[in-house]
């Protein structure tokens, strides 16, 4: 039961095993976080980098991975704003890509 985000092979992804018995260890996950952060560091404001560091490498790596994917597609106009909002959402227990309450579809 469960599963979770892992630093994973090829840039990370969802691992059905979760963190116990996962094929990735925390050192590899931290290294991947550092790699992704180094790619974005010159494009991110200091406040966004600080929020990622406070959040931790597992969630930080996920946010940076999603930022990279979104940037390759339609683009992200404000990477620092994206990161800050994703960090706030993660701290509240929401997925790093969740839309704000004002933009969520009503049911």
N, CA, C and O atoms as CSV, one atom per row, in Angstrom:
chain,resi,resn,atom,element,x,y,z
A,1,UNK,N,N,0.845,-1.177,0.000
A,1,UNK,CA,C,0.000,0.000,0.000
A,1,UNK,C,C,0.881,1.228,0.000
A,1,UNK,O,O,1.988,1.211,0.539
A,2,UNK,N,N,0.399,2.274,-0.593
A,2,UNK,CA,C,1.126,3.528,-0.539
A,2,UNK,C,C,2.001,3.741,-1.735
A,2,UNK,O,O,1.616,3.465,-2.871
A,3,UNK,N,N,3.165,4.229,-1.470
A,3,UNK,CA,C,4.080,4.627,-2.518
A,3,UNK,C,C,4.444,6.070,-2.269
A,3,UNK,O,O,3.892,6.710,-1.374
A,4,UNK,N,N,5.342,6.571,-3.031
A,4,UNK,CA,C,5.717,7.959,-2.840
A,4,UNK,C,C,6.695,8.412,-3.887
A,4,UNK,O,O,7.167,7.632,-4.714
A,5,UNK,N,N,6.983,9.666,-3.833
A,5,UNK,CA,C,7.929,10.275,-4.758
A,5,UNK,C,C,9.331,9.858,-4.373
A,5,UNK,O,O,9.717,9.938,-3.206
A,6,UNK,N,N,10.083,9.417,-5.348
A,6,UNK,CA,C,11.471,9.045,-5.123
A,6,UNK,C,C,12.351,9.845,-6.057
A,6,UNK,O,O,11.912,10.260,-7.130
A,7,UNK,N,N,13.578,10.060,-5.660
A,7,UNK,CA,C,14.530,10.732,-6.528
A,7,UNK,C,C,14.689,9.976,-7.827
A,7,UNK,O,O,14.913,10.571,-8.881
A,8,UNK,N,N,14.575,8.695,-7.751
A,8,UNK,CA,C,14.469,7.784,-8.853
A,8,UNK,C,C,15.452,7.904,-9.993
A,8,UNK,O,O,16.177,8.890,-10.125
A,9,UNK,N,N,15.455,6.885,-10.801
A,9,UNK,CA,C,16.328,6.864,-11.973
A,9,UNK,C,C,15.773,7.807,-13.027
A,9,UNK,O,O,14.558,7.910,-13.196
A,10,UNK,N,N,16.642,8.480,-13.721
A,10,UNK,CA,C,16.216,9.333,-14.816
A,10,UNK,C,C,15.489,10.576,-14.369
A,10,UNK,O,O,14.663,11.098,-15.118
A,11,UNK,N,N,15.759,11.067,-13.190
A,11,UNK,CA,C,15.184,12.336,-12.774
A,11,UNK,C,C,14.066,12.242,-11.772
A,11,UNK,O,O,13.501,13.266,-11.387
A,12,UNK,N,N,13.731,11.059,-11.341
A,12,UNK,CA,C,12.746,10.944,-10.286
A,12,UNK,C,C,11.396,10.506,-10.820
A,12,UNK,O,O,11.143,10.535,-12.024
A,13,UNK,N,N,10.543,10.103,-9.909
A,13,UNK,CA,C,9.210,9.695,-10.288
A,13,UNK,C,C,8.507,9.011,-9.141
A,13,UNK,O,O,9.031,8.909,-8.032
A,14,UNK,N,N,7.328,8.555,-9.428
A,14,UNK,CA,C,6.517,7.883,-8.425
A,14,UNK,C,C,7.014,6.461,-8.266
A,14,UNK,O,O,7.192,5.744,-9.251
A,15,UNK,N,N,7.236,6.059,-7.042
A,15,UNK,CA,C,7.697,4.712,-6.754
A,15,UNK,C,C,6.618,4.017,-5.944
A,15,UNK,O,O,6.260,4.489,-4.864
A,16,UNK,N,N,6.107,2.935,-6.430
A,16,UNK,CA,C,5.060,2.205,-5.734
A,16,UNK,C,C,5.511,1.627,-4.408
A,16,UNK,O,O,4.681,1.276,-3.570
A,17,UNK,N,N,6.812,1.524,-4.208
A,17,UNK,CA,C,7.338,0.940,-2.983
A,17,UNK,C,C,7.425,1.951,-1.851
A,17,UNK,O,O,7.623,1.568,-0.698
A,18,UNK,N,N,7.281,3.225,-2.156
A,18,UNK,CA,C,7.470,4.225,-1.122
A,18,UNK,C,C,8.933,4.292,-0.758
A,18,UNK,O,O,9.788,3.907,-1.556
A,19,UNK,N,N,9.234,4.765,0.412
A,19,UNK,CA,C,10.629,4.949,0.772
A,19,UNK,C,C,11.217,3.747,1.494
A,19,UNK,O,O,12.438,3.641,1.608
A,20,UNK,N,N,10.381,2.840,1.984
A,20,UNK,CA,C,10.940,1.631,2.572
A,20,UNK,C,C,11.006,0.583,1.478
A,20,UNK,O,O,9.983,0.231,0.891
A,21,UNK,N,N,12.174,0.091,1.204
A,21,UNK,CA,C,12.350,-0.881,0.151
A,21,UNK,C,C,12.450,-0.264,-1.227
A,21,UNK,O,O,12.457,-0.968,-2.236
A,22,UNK,N,N,12.525,1.046,-1.264
A,22,UNK,CA,C,12.616,1.737,-2.539
A,22,UNK,C,C,13.978,1.477,-3.165
A,22,UNK,O,O,14.957,1.219,-2.464
A,23,UNK,N,N,14.030,1.546,-4.492
A,23,UNK,CA,C,15.284,1.308,-5.206
A,23,UNK,C,C,16.251,2.472,-5.070
A,23,UNK,O,O,17.406,2.355,-5.478
A,24,UNK,N,N,15.816,3.584,-4.513
A,24,UNK,CA,C,16.682,4.751,-4.373
A,24,UNK,C,C,16.931,5.008,-2.889
A,24,UNK,O,O,16.051,4.782,-2.058
A,25,UNK,N,N,18.109,5.472,-2.568
A,25,UNK,CA,C,18.365,5.852,-1.191
A,25,UNK,C,C,18.367,7.370,-1.086
A,25,UNK,O,O,18.357,8.066,-2.100
A,26,UNK,N,N,18.380,7.880,0.137
A,26,UNK,CA,C,18.277,9.321,0.339
A,26,UNK,C,C,19.495,10.063,-0.183
A,26,UNK,O,O,19.381,11.230,-0.555
A,27,UNK,N,N,20.659,9.421,-0.223
A,27,UNK,CA,C,21.850,10.079,-0.755
A,27,UNK,C,C,21.664,10.368,-2.237
A,27,UNK,O,O,21.958,11.470,-2.698
A,28,UNK,N,N,21.179,9.388,-2.979
A,28,UNK,CA,C,20.945,9.584,-4.404
A,28,UNK,C,C,19.902,10.661,-4.619
A,28,UNK,O,O,20.059,11.508,-5.499
A,29,UNK,N,N,18.839,10.643,-3.831
A,29,UNK,CA,C,17.794,11.645,-3.942
A,29,UNK,C,C,18.362,13.039,-3.671
A,29,UNK,O,O,18.037,13.992,-4.379
A,30,UNK,N,N,19.206,13.157,-2.650
A,30,UNK,CA,C,19.808,14.450,-2.334
A,30,UNK,C,C,20.717,14.912,-3.465
A,30,UNK,O,O,20.741,16.096,-3.801
A,31,UNK,N,N,21.464,13.982,-4.052
A,31,UNK,CA,C,22.342,14.338,-5.174
A,31,UNK,C,C,21.529,14.829,-6.361
A,31,UNK,O,O,21.930,15.777,-7.038
A,32,UNK,N,N,20.403,14.203,-6.618
A,32,UNK,CA,C,19.555,14.640,-7.723
A,32,UNK,C,C,18.952,16.008,-7.434
A,32,UNK,O,O,18.818,16.833,-8.338
A,33,UNK,N,N,18.591,16.250,-6.183
A,33,UNK,CA,C,18.098,17.575,-5.802
A,33,UNK,C,C,19.169,18.621,-6.076
A,33,UNK,O,O,18.883,19.673,-6.648
A,34,UNK,N,N,20.399,18.336,-5.669
A,34,UNK,CA,C,21.505,19.272,-5.892
A,34,UNK,C,C,21.730,19.522,-7.386
A,34,UNK,O,O,21.974,20.658,-7.792
A,35,UNK,N,N,21.649,18.475,-8.199
A,35,UNK,CA,C,21.822,18.626,-9.650
A,35,UNK,C,C,20.750,19.533,-10.238
A,35,UNK,O,O,21.050,20.455,-10.997
A,36,UNK,N,N,19.508,19.266,-9.883
A,36,UNK,CA,C,18.405,20.069,-10.421
A,36,UNK,C,C,18.490,21.504,-9.926
A,36,UNK,O,O,18.236,22.443,-10.681
A,37,UNK,N,N,18.848,21.675,-8.657
A,37,UNK,CA,C,18.968,23.026,-8.111
A,37,UNK,C,C,20.072,23.795,-8.822
A,37,UNK,O,O,19.917,24.986,-9.092
A,38,UNK,N,N,21.180,23.137,-9.128
A,38,UNK,CA,C,22.284,23.828,-9.806
A,38,UNK,C,C,21.864,24.301,-11.199
A,38,UNK,O,O,22.359,25.319,-11.682
A,39,UNK,N,N,20.960,23.571,-11.842
A,39,UNK,CA,C,20.467,23.983,-13.165
A,39,UNK,C,C,19.589,25.229,-13.093
A,39,UNK,O,O,19.547,26.019,-14.036
A,40,UNK,N,N,18.890,25.402,-11.972
A,40,UNK,CA,C,17.933,26.498,-11.844
A,40,UNK,C,C,18.440,27.662,-11.004
A,40,UNK,O,O,17.864,28.749,-11.047
A,41,UNK,N,N,19.501,27.454,-10.246
A,41,UNK,CA,C,19.918,28.435,-9.241
A,41,UNK,C,C,20.102,29.843,-9.810
A,41,UNK,O,O,19.727,30.815,-9.154
A,42,UNK,N,N,20.665,29.976,-11.004
A,42,UNK,CA,C,20.883,31.306,-11.568
A,42,UNK,C,C,19.597,31.957,-12.070
A,42,UNK,O,O,19.582,33.155,-12.354
A,43,UNK,N,N,18.506,31.175,-12.182
A,43,UNK,CA,C,17.223,31.704,-12.644
A,43,UNK,C,C,16.246,31.946,-11.499
A,43,UNK,O,O,15.195,32.556,-11.695
A,44,UNK,N,N,16.589,31.468,-10.305
A,44,UNK,CA,C,15.692,31.592,-9.156
A,44,UNK,C,C,16.166,32.682,-8.208
A,44,UNK,O,O,17.362,32.853,-7.972
A,45,UNK,N,N,15.202,33.412,-7.672
A,45,UNK,CA,C,15.521,34.401,-6.651
A,45,UNK,C,C,15.951,33.678,-5.379
A,45,UNK,O,O,15.582,32.527,-5.142
A,46,UNK,N,N,16.730,34.370,-4.579
A,46,UNK,CA,C,17.258,33.771,-3.347
A,46,UNK,C,C,16.143,33.267,-2.439
A,46,UNK,O,O,16.288,32.222,-1.805
A,47,UNK,N,N,15.033,33.999,-2.370
A,47,UNK,CA,C,13.931,33.586,-1.496
A,47,UNK,C,C,13.350,32.240,-1.932
A,47,UNK,O,O,12.971,31.428,-1.088
A,48,UNK,N,N,13.278,31.997,-3.238
A,48,UNK,CA,C,12.754,30.722,-3.735
A,48,UNK,C,C,13.708,29.577,-3.403
A,48,UNK,O,O,13.272,28.491,-3.021
A,49,UNK,N,N,15.005,29.821,-3.549
A,49,UNK,CA,C,16.008,28.800,-3.219
A,49,UNK,C,C,15.946,28.479,-1.726
A,49,UNK,O,O,16.017,27.313,-1.337
A,50,UNK,N,N,15.815,29.511,-0.891
A,50,UNK,CA,C,15.729,29.295,0.562
A,50,UNK,C,C,14.512,28.451,0.917
A,50,UNK,O,O,14.593,27.565,1.768
A,51,UNK,N,N,13.378,28.727,0.264
A,51,UNK,CA,C,12.171,27.945,0.547
A,51,UNK,C,C,12.357,26.478,0.156
A,51,UNK,O,O,11.904,25.581,0.866
A,52,UNK,N,N,13.024,26.239,-0.975
A,52,UNK,CA,C,13.309,24.856,-1.379
A,52,UNK,C,C,14.184,24.159,-0.347
A,52,UNK,O,O,13.928,23.011,0.018
A,53,UNK,N,N,15.214,24.848,0.120
A,53,UNK,CA,C,16.135,24.264,1.100
A,53,UNK,C,C,15.406,23.953,2.405
A,53,UNK,O,O,15.649,22.913,3.016
A,54,UNK,N,N,14.515,24.846,2.833
A,54,UNK,CA,C,13.748,24.620,4.068
A,54,UNK,C,C,12.809,23.423,3.919
A,54,UNK,O,O,12.583,22.679,4.873
A,55,UNK,N,N,12.275,23.249,2.735
A,55,UNK,CA,C,11.321,22.170,2.488
A,55,UNK,C,C,11.986,20.795,2.540
A,55,UNK,O,O,11.368,19.817,2.961
A,56,UNK,N,N,13.235,20.726,2.114
A,56,UNK,CA,C,13.953,19.450,2.121
A,56,UNK,C,C,14.163,18.927,0.714
A,56,UNK,O,O,13.487,19.333,-0.231
A,57,UNK,N,N,15.119,18.014,0.598
A,57,UNK,CA,C,15.533,17.571,-0.730
A,57,UNK,C,C,14.511,16.705,-1.461
A,57,UNK,O,O,14.464,16.731,-2.691
A,58,UNK,N,N,13.707,15.953,-0.751
A,58,UNK,CA,C,12.751,15.075,-1.429
A,58,UNK,C,C,11.668,15.905,-2.117
A,58,UNK,O,O,11.434,15.763,-3.317
A,59,UNK,N,N,11.009,16.774,-1.343
A,59,UNK,CA,C,9.975,17.614,-1.935
A,59,UNK,C,C,10.580,18.668,-2.857
A,59,UNK,O,O,9.984,19.018,-3.875
A,60,UNK,N,N,11.748,19.168,-2.509
A,60,UNK,CA,C,12.422,20.153,-3.352
A,60,UNK,C,C,12.751,19.586,-4.720
A,60,UNK,O,O,12.598,20.272,-5.731
A,61,UNK,N,N,13.202,18.344,-4.761
A,61,UNK,CA,C,13.532,17.697,-6.032
A,61,UNK,C,C,12.274,17.522,-6.875
A,61,UNK,O,O,12.311,17.698,-8.093
A,62,UNK,N,N,11.181,17.182,-6.240
A,62,UNK,CA,C,9.915,17.026,-6.967
A,62,UNK,C,C,9.498,18.352,-7.593
A,62,UNK,O,O,9.111,18.395,-8.761
A,63,UNK,N,N,9.576,19.420,-6.831
A,63,UNK,CA,C,9.186,20.738,-7.338
A,63,UNK,C,C,10.073,21.147,-8.513
A,63,UNK,O,O,9.577,21.638,-9.526
A,64,UNK,N,N,11.376,20.947,-8.378
A,64,UNK,CA,C,12.291,21.307,-9.464
A,64,UNK,C,C,12.068,20.439,-10.700
A,64,UNK,O,O,12.182,20.918,-11.828
A,65,UNK,N,N,11.752,19.171,-10.490
A,65,UNK,CA,C,11.449,18.284,-11.618
A,65,UNK,C,C,10.213,18.793,-12.363
A,65,UNK,O,O,10.221,18.883,-13.591
A,66,UNK,N,N,9.158,19.124,-11.625
A,66,UNK,CA,C,7.936,19.613,-12.254
A,66,UNK,C,C,8.158,20.959,-12.935
A,66,UNK,O,O,7.597,21.216,-14.001
A,67,UNK,N,N,8.968,21.812,-12.332
A,67,UNK,CA,C,9.314,23.093,-12.948
A,67,UNK,C,C,10.023,22.864,-14.282
A,67,UNK,O,O,9.734,23.543,-15.267
A,68,UNK,N,N,10.942,21.916,-14.310
A,68,UNK,CA,C,11.669,21.600,-15.540
A,68,UNK,C,C,10.718,21.094,-16.617
A,68,UNK,O,O,10.799,21.521,-17.769
A,69,UNK,N,N,9.824,20.193,-16.249
A,69,UNK,CA,C,8.864,19.638,-17.207
A,69,UNK,C,C,7.960,20.737,-17.746
A,69,UNK,O,O,7.746,20.828,-18.955
A,70,UNK,N,N,7.427,21.573,-16.859
A,70,UNK,CA,C,6.537,22.650,-17.295
A,70,UNK,C,C,7.272,23.667,-18.152
A,70,UNK,O,O,6.688,24.228,-19.079
A,71,UNK,N,N,8.516,23.910,-17.866
A,71,UNK,CA,C,9.296,24.876,-18.639
A,71,UNK,C,C,9.560,24.389,-20.053
A,71,UNK,O,O,9.666,25.191,-20.981
A,72,UNK,N,N,9.665,23.084,-20.219
A,72,UNK,CA,C,9.892,22.515,-21.548
A,72,UNK,C,C,8.633,22.579,-22.399
A,72,UNK,O,O,8.711,22.623,-23.627
A,73,UNK,N,N,7.481,22.586,-21.757
A,73,UNK,CA,C,6.211,22.634,-22.483
A,73,UNK,C,C,5.820,24.069,-22.776
A,73,UNK,O,O,6.442,24.747,-23.594
A,74,UNK,N,N,4.793,24.514,-22.105
A,74,UNK,CA,C,4.266,25.858,-22.338
A,74,UNK,C,C,5.138,26.943,-21.734
A,74,UNK,O,O,4.985,28.120,-22.058
A,75,UNK,N,N,6.039,26.557,-20.870
A,75,UNK,CA,C,6.929,27.539,-20.253
A,75,UNK,C,C,6.380,28.063,-18.940
A,75,UNK,O,O,5.176,28.019,-18.684
A,76,UNK,N,N,7.265,28.546,-18.135
A,76,UNK,CA,C,6.914,29.153,-16.857
A,76,UNK,C,C,7.486,30.560,-16.890
A,76,UNK,O,O,8.702,30.739,-16.951
A,77,UNK,N,N,6.612,31.557,-16.851
A,77,UNK,CA,C,7.065,32.941,-16.955
A,77,UNK,C,C,7.876,33.384,-15.745
A,77,UNK,O,O,8.829,34.152,-15.874
A,78,UNK,N,N,7.494,32.896,-14.571
A,78,UNK,CA,C,8.140,33.323,-13.337
A,78,UNK,C,C,8.556,32.092,-12.527
A,78,UNK,O,O,7.808,31.655,-11.652
A,79,UNK,N,N,9.730,31.530,-12.803
A,79,UNK,CA,C,10.152,30.318,-12.086
A,79,UNK,C,C,10.197,30.501,-10.568
A,79,UNK,O,O,9.835,29.588,-9.826
A,80,UNK,N,N,10.633,31.660,-10.104
A,80,UNK,CA,C,10.702,31.892,-8.655
A,80,UNK,C,C,9.316,31.882,-8.034
A,80,UNK,O,O,9.119,31.314,-6.960
A,81,UNK,N,N,8.362,32.502,-8.699
A,81,UNK,CA,C,6.987,32.501,-8.207
A,81,UNK,C,C,6.404,31.102,-8.183
A,81,UNK,O,O,5.701,30.732,-7.243
A,82,UNK,N,N,6.693,30.321,-9.217
A,82,UNK,CA,C,6.225,28.938,-9.277
A,82,UNK,C,C,6.778,28.149,-8.094
A,82,UNK,O,O,6.045,27.431,-7.415
A,83,UNK,N,N,8.084,28.293,-7.857
A,83,UNK,CA,C,8.735,27.550,-6.772
A,83,UNK,C,C,8.177,27.982,-5.421
A,83,UNK,O,O,7.876,27.136,-4.579
A,84,UNK,N,N,8.036,29.288,-5.204
A,84,UNK,CA,C,7.510,29.765,-3.913
A,84,UNK,C,C,6.107,29.222,-3.663
A,84,UNK,O,O,5.811,28.759,-2.562
A,85,UNK,N,N,5.237,29.274,-4.677
A,85,UNK,CA,C,3.872,28.779,-4.505
A,85,UNK,C,C,3.859,27.272,-4.279
A,85,UNK,O,O,3.106,26.780,-3.438
A,86,UNK,N,N,4.678,26.540,-5.016
A,86,UNK,CA,C,4.742,25.086,-4.844
A,86,UNK,C,C,5.238,24.728,-3.442
A,86,UNK,O,O,4.752,23.771,-2.839
A,87,UNK,N,N,6.198,25.485,-2.924
A,87,UNK,CA,C,6.699,25.244,-1.567
A,87,UNK,C,C,5.613,25.519,-0.535
A,87,UNK,O,O,5.454,24.755,0.417
A,88,UNK,N,N,4.863,26.605,-0.717
A,88,UNK,CA,C,3.756,26.914,0.204
A,88,UNK,C,C,2.722,25.792,0.173
A,88,UNK,O,O,2.244,25.352,1.219
A,89,UNK,N,N,2.380,25.331,-1.033
A,89,UNK,CA,C,1.415,24.236,-1.159
A,89,UNK,C,C,1.923,22.968,-0.483
A,89,UNK,O,O,1.164,22.278,0.197
A,90,UNK,N,N,3.194,22.662,-0.665
A,90,UNK,CA,C,3.775,21.460,-0.056
A,90,UNK,C,C,3.744,21.555,1.466
A,90,UNK,O,O,3.475,20.564,2.145
A,91,UNK,N,N,4.014,22.734,2.000
A,91,UNK,CA,C,3.972,22.904,3.456
A,91,UNK,C,C,2.564,22.714,3.992
A,91,UNK,O,O,2.385,22.253,5.119
A,92,UNK,N,N,1.562,23.067,3.194
A,92,UNK,CA,C,0.168,22.892,3.612
A,92,UNK,C,C,-0.309,21.465,3.382
A,92,UNK,O,O,-1.431,21.111,3.744
A,93,UNK,N,N,0.558,20.641,2.770
A,93,UNK,CA,C,0.188,19.253,2.532
A,93,UNK,C,C,-0.454,19.017,1.185
A,93,UNK,O,O,-0.979,17.935,0.926
A,94,UNK,N,N,-0.417,20.023,0.323
A,94,UNK,CA,C,-0.963,19.869,-1.017
A,94,UNK,C,C,0.141,19.480,-1.963
A,94,UNK,O,O,1.317,19.693,-1.667
A,95,UNK,N,N,-0.213,18.918,-3.089
A,95,UNK,CA,C,0.763,18.612,-4.127
A,95,UNK,C,C,1.403,19.909,-4.595
A,95,UNK,O,O,0.740,20.945,-4.649
A,96,UNK,N,N,2.670,19.863,-4.929
A,96,UNK,CA,C,3.405,21.056,-5.330
A,96,UNK,C,C,2.872,21.738,-6.566
A,96,UNK,O,O,3.257,22.872,-6.853
A,97,UNK,N,N,1.998,21.084,-7.308
A,97,UNK,CA,C,1.484,21.692,-8.532
A,97,UNK,C,C,0.017,22.059,-8.418
A,97,UNK,O,O,-0.575,22.479,-9.412
A,98,UNK,N,N,-0.591,21.918,-7.255
A,98,UNK,CA,C,-2.009,22.202,-7.118
A,98,UNK,C,C,-2.303,23.655,-7.451
A,98,UNK,O,O,-1.522,24.553,-7.136
A,99,UNK,N,N,-3.423,23.863,-8.082
A,99,UNK,CA,C,-3.850,25.226,-8.380
A,99,UNK,C,C,-4.298,25.900,-7.096
A,99,UNK,O,O,-4.663,25.231,-6.130
A,100,UNK,N,N,-4.271,27.203,-7.088
A,100,UNK,CA,C,-4.750,27.921,-5.913
A,100,UNK,C,C,-6.248,27.683,-5.786
A,100,UNK,O,O,-6.900,27.272,-6.745
A,101,UNK,N,N,-6.787,27.941,-4.610
A,101,UNK,CA,C,-8.205,27.709,-4.363
A,101,UNK,C,C,-9.059,28.491,-5.355
A,101,UNK,O,O,-10.109,28.005,-5.774
A,102,UNK,N,N,-8.633,29.684,-5.735
A,102,UNK,CA,C,-9.398,30.506,-6.663
A,102,UNK,C,C,-9.424,29.907,-8.066
A,102,UNK,O,O,-10.344,30.196,-8.831
A,103,UNK,N,N,-8.459,29.096,-8.421
A,103,UNK,CA,C,-8.370,28.558,-9.771
A,103,UNK,C,C,-8.820,27.105,-9.866
A,103,UNK,O,O,-8.869,26.556,-10.966
A,104,UNK,N,N,-9.145,26.474,-8.757
A,104,UNK,CA,C,-9.583,25.084,-8.793
A,104,UNK,C,C,-10.989,24.998,-9.367
A,104,UNK,O,O,-11.824,25.859,-9.092
A,105,UNK,N,N,-11.255,23.974,-10.155
A,105,UNK,CA,C,-12.618,23.811,-10.673
A,105,UNK,C,C,-13.581,23.515,-9.539
A,105,UNK,O,O,-13.254,22.789,-8.600
A,106,UNK,N,N,-14.760,24.079,-9.637
A,106,UNK,CA,C,-15.785,23.835,-8.607
A,106,UNK,C,C,-16.506,22.538,-8.911
A,106,UNK,O,O,-16.726,22.179,-10.068
A,107,UNK,N,N,-16.870,21.843,-7.841
A,107,UNK,CA,C,-17.580,20.570,-8.026
A,107,UNK,C,C,-18.917,20.642,-7.363
A,107,UNK,O,O,-19.678,19.674,-7.399
